[in-house]
Structures are given as C-alpha cells and as structure tokens.
Amino acid sequence: MSIYGYAQNINTPIEMLADRMKLQPRPVMILVSTDWCLYCQMQKAQLLKNKTLIAAKNEIYYSELDAEAKKDISFNGRIYHYKNFGNARGLHELVIALADKQEGFSYPFWIILDKDYNVLVRRNGLLAPNEVNKIVEILIKTGR
C-alpha cells in the first residue's frame, strides 16, 4: 500500500466526525482549507508523510474541512450550511462557528478540540512537522 493510500485512512471526513465522536470520543485536529489555497495543499502534502500523525490514527481524529464546501455538515448536535455571500463567494457556517470572531482566520486554519468539542487551540498558517508532532503528542496524553 502506498503512503498516500495509507495516509488517507487518517482523515476522518468532517461529515462522519459527529458519528465517530458519539461512538468513541477523542481529541480532534481540524485543518480548514480551500481548493485554491497553495499553502493548504502544501500542508496536506506534508501531513501525508507525518509519521506521528499517521501512528496516532487510533487515538485522535484528524479531519479536513473545505471552508467553501456547499454540503450541510452535522457537528456537535447542530447542522451547519454553506453561506453564500454573492459573486460566487461564500463560506461554510461551521468555519464561522469555529473561528474566533475577534481574531479572524487565514488559510490554512487549524482548530484543535478536546474530546468534548472544547476548542483548545485556533491557529492560522502552516504548521511545521515538529509543531504537528507536538500537538499530536499533547492530544494523545490529554485524550487518555
């Protein structure tokens, strides 16, 4: 099996996260991105090779959220929808709900949650491999 094929298994689709959290609550790392964001694509490529994240697939959830996804998403007991702002621009309500209203966000945007959906960290920008490793290690310890 290729690294790409194996790494795909670590990504819990955001649409399935609520059901998986009901069955087995775990800490969550959410990468908010867009298709057009070059830095987001770089981050995703880096994560495909991150051995610490891959090894933690049974202890934490890693999920990707397309900020411009048009499908409804159930998350923590609520349904979120795409919000169209006109001129072919819009944003998913889940991104708005997870972002800090005062600080805003830029892509890639990270949201780190504990197993009870409490926001532990919001972070704009690329995470270096050592930062991903550190977050994963902390989440594993707090998730036990």
C-alpha positions in Angstrom: 0.0 0.0 0.0 1.3 3.4 -0.9 1.9 6.2 1.7 -0.8 8.1 0.1 -3.3 5.3 0.3 -2.4 4.6 4.0 -2.5 8.3 4.9 -6.0 8.7 3.5 -7.1 6.4 6.4 -6.1 9.0 9.0 -8.5 11.6 7.6 -11.9 11.3 9.2 -14.3 13.0 6.8 -15.9 16.0 8.6 -19.3 14.7 7.8 -18.5 11.5 9.7 -16.8 13.1 12.7 -20.0 13.6 14.8 -21.0 9.9 14.5 -17.5 8.8 15.3 -17.3 11.1 18.3 -20.5 9.7 19.7 -19.1 6.1 19.5 -15.6 6.9 20.6 -14.8 10.5 21.8 -11.3 11.6 21.0 -9.4 14.8 20.6 -9.7 16.3 17.1 -7.4 18.2 14.8 -9.3 20.0 12.0 -7.5 21.6 9.1 -9.7 24.2 7.4 -8.6 24.8 3.9 -9.8 25.7 0.3 -9.0 24.1 -3.0 -7.3 27.3 -4.3 -5.0 27.8 -1.3 -1.5 26.8 -2.2 -0.3 26.7 1.4 -3.2 24.5 2.3 -2.2 22.0 -0.4 1.4 22.1 0.9 0.2 21.4 4.5 -1.9 18.4 3.3 1.1 17.0 1.4 3.2 17.4 4.5 0.7 15.6 6.6 0.6 12.6 4.3 4.2 11.9 5.3 3.9 12.8 9.0 4.6 9.5 10.9 3.5 10.8 14.2 0.1 11.8 12.9 -0.3 8.5 11.0 0.7 6.5 14.1 -1.9 8.4 16.2 -4.9 7.5 13.9 -6.4 5.3 16.7 -6.0 7.9 19.4 -7.1 11.2 17.8 -9.2 12.3 14.9 -7.7 14.3 12.1 -10.3 15.9 9.8 -10.2 18.3 6.9 -12.9 21.0 6.4 -13.2 22.7 3.0 -14.2 26.2 4.0 -16.2 26.6 0.8 -18.0 23.2 0.9 -21.6 23.5 -0.1 -22.9 20.4 1.7 -24.6 20.5 5.1 -22.5 19.3 8.0 -23.7 17.9 11.3 -21.3 18.9 14.1 -21.7 18.7 17.8 -25.5 18.4 17.6 -26.1 21.1 15.1 -26.4 21.3 11.3 -24.3 23.8 9.5 -24.8 25.1 6.0 -22.9 26.9 3.3 -23.4 30.7 3.4 -23.4 32.4 0.0 -22.1 36.0 0.1 -22.8 36.6 -3.6 -20.4 36.9 -6.6 -19.5 33.2 -6.4 -18.2 33.7 -2.9 -19.2 32.1 0.3 -18.1 30.3 3.5 -19.3 27.3 5.4 -21.1 28.2 8.7 -19.1 25.6 10.5 -15.9 27.6 9.8 -17.6 30.8 11.1 -18.7 28.9 14.2 -15.2 27.5 15.0 -13.3 30.7 14.2 -12.5 33.3 16.8 -14.8 36.2 15.9 -12.3 38.8 17.1 -9.1 37.4 15.6 -10.4 36.1 12.3 -8.5 33.5 10.4 -6.5 32.8 7.3 -5.8 29.6 5.4 -4.7 27.1 6.3 -6.5 27.4 9.6 -6.2 24.9 12.4 -8.8 24.1 15.1 -7.8 21.7 17.9 -10.6 20.3 20.0 -10.7 18.1 23.1 -12.9 15.0 23.1 -15.8 17.2 24.4 -15.6 19.6 21.5 -14.0 22.4 23.5 -11.6 24.5 21.5 -8.1 24.1 22.8 -6.2 26.0 20.0 -7.0 28.1 16.9 -4.0 28.7 14.7 -3.6 30.4 11.4 -0.9 29.3 8.9 1.2 26.3 8.2 2.3 24.0 11.0 5.9 22.8 10.7 6.3 19.0 11.1 7.6 19.4 14.7 4.6 21.5 15.6 2.2 18.8 14.3 4.1 16.2 16.2 4.0 18.3 19.4 0.2 18.9 19.1 -0.4 15.2 18.4 1.6 14.1 21.4 -0.2 16.5 23.7 -3.6 15.4 22.3 -2.7 11.7 22.9 -1.8 12.5 26.5 -5.0 14.6 27.2 -7.2 12.1 25.4 -6.4 9.2 27.7 
